[in-house]
């Protein structure tokens, strides 16, 4: 009973802390030393208060969206387009990875070189060994996975193997997606964030080592962790990308949950599970924007092109 009472207290405090968030920010800004500010900052991402504030935001989005469908359409549109823009930007690293790999092979196998130097007019822009540049390709690949996975999921691009789901009716699929997101997708992203936050903080800041059970930390300065080898050595970058991946996938999970809630509420509309962003400036498949509806005098329809 004590644990249950503590849960409901923290749950209620999530809404309270969200309401007084400006006050918390003001208190943080008025701390007298940089060390105190950074100690709080490196702890907040894995704190119980932060977790319940995030849960409170999600519940408010759902509650307002159920009451006002236009808001729900707009929220889904905003979250999905946010991930889509990041994913499209990250996709360019596939081209960069290919070009760099070709250059490495040409320099190493054709010209028998061991280093690429680019210094126009005596100004050195690139001066790295091939071993370092080859390791950098792994970083590009990590960027693709971390920053484009949510975008790929929104468009339904991930491989999906199932025995039951494909044969279900569309409304049943929405129920499966709703409960699957609520009990598996969202918790898994939160768990990944919880584990990756101290790993990323340890890799970026010189401090007392953090872990998932840490209740205090001692920030000293910025210290980007490197491997100390001849290969690409940005260890901090890889660890930070895990945290970014967790954050983007959480946003994706929330938008997917809201999309399925919308599909279950709007029984008279054919709202798909996934959307395509190709060829449509709004990012979807066919419902006009609210501004266009206002100009043409149409009835109140949602803004998201679902």
MOJORA-V54838 format. One record per backbone hydrogen bond with DSSP energy under -1.0 kcal/mol. CO is the residue of the C=O (numbers start at 0). NH is the residue of the N-H. Records with the same first field share a line. If there is no record, write none. Layout:
CO->NH, NH
//
This chain:
0->4
1->5
2->6
3->7
4->8
5->9
6->10
7->11
8->12
9->13
11->15
12->16
13->17
14->18
15->19
19->23
20->24
21->25
22->26
23->27
24->28
25->29
27->30
32->36
33->37
34->38
35->39
36->40
37->41
39->43
42->45
43->46
46->50
47->51
48->52
49->53
50->54
51->55
52->56
53->57
54->58
55->59
56->60
57->61
58->62
59->63
60->64
61->65
62->66
63->67
67->71
68->72
69->73
70->74
71->75
72->76
73->77
74->78
75->79
76->80
77->81
78->82
79->83
80->84
81->85
82->86
83->87
84->88
85->89
86->90
88->91
89->92
90->93
91->95
92->96
93->97
94->98
95->99
96->100
97->101
98->102
99->103
100->104
101->105
102->106
103->107
104->108
105->109, 110
106->112
113->129
115->127
117->124, 125
118->121
119->122
125->117
127->115
128->132
129->133
130->134
131->135
135->139
136->140
137->141
138->142
139->143
140->144
141->145
142->146
143->147
147->151
148->152
149->153
150->154
151->156
152->155
153->274
164->167
168->172
169->173
170->174
171->175
172->176
173->177
174->178
175->179
176->180
177->181
178->182
179->183, 184
180->185
183->187
184->188
185->189
186->190
187->191
188->192
189->193
190->194
191->195
192->196
195->199
196->200
197->201
198->202
199->203
200->204
202->224
203->222
205->219, 220
210->213
217->207
220->205
224->235
232->234
233->237
234->238
235->239
236->240
237->241
238->242
239->243
240->244
241->245
242->246
243->247
244->248
245->249
246->250
247->251
248->252
249->253
250->254
251->255
252->256
253->257
254->258
255->259
256->260
257->261
258->262
259->263
260->264
261->265
264->266
265->268
268->270
288->292
289->293
290->294
291->295
292->297
303->305
304->284
//
